[in-house]
Amino acid sequence: WGFLVPLGMSIALMCKSVCPGKPFVYVHLSIMLSGLLLVCISLIFIFIHAEGKWLNSYKPLSNPHKIMGLIAFVVIALNPFGAVFTPNIESKWRPLFNFAHGGAGFF
């Protein structure tokens, strides 16, 4: 996923001005959903390896890598759902959507 997600972001950023229209959106969507699938599979493998114990009950914040990984997973998982509700290009909400969707991608 560490290759697919940046590739999908690059396609969205570069192709928007080079090839206007919908084709690049479908390529971006396909790559990003493939990255999301790999992230979900890797999260399952992490829980299997950790035997379901993701956090220590006595020190839940002892490993910031775990917390950042969970935050990154939530952002990666929610971003495609936001894209489903993309407002029309003329909508007054479009700049807010662009900021939220793009900002979550850069996070």
C-alpha positions, 0 to 999 in steps of 0.5 A: 500500500505504501506504493499504491496510495502515493501513486494514486495521489500523484495520478489525481494531482497530475492528470487533473490538468493534463487529461480533463474529464473522468478517465483519470478519476477511475484510474485514481479510484481503482488504485486507491481502493486497491491500496485500501484493500491492502491496508485492511489485509495488513491490519488483519495480519497485525491483529492475528500476529498480536493475537488480538491484543492491539494495546496493552491494558496497563499502558494503552499509549505506550507505543505511539506507532500503534496509535498513529497506525490506527489513525492512519487506517481510519483516515484511509478507510473514511476517505473513499466514503467521502469521495462517494459524496463528492459535490457537483463542481459548481457547488458551494461545498466543493472547496470544502470537499477538496480541502477535506478529501485532499487534506486527508490524502496528504495526512 
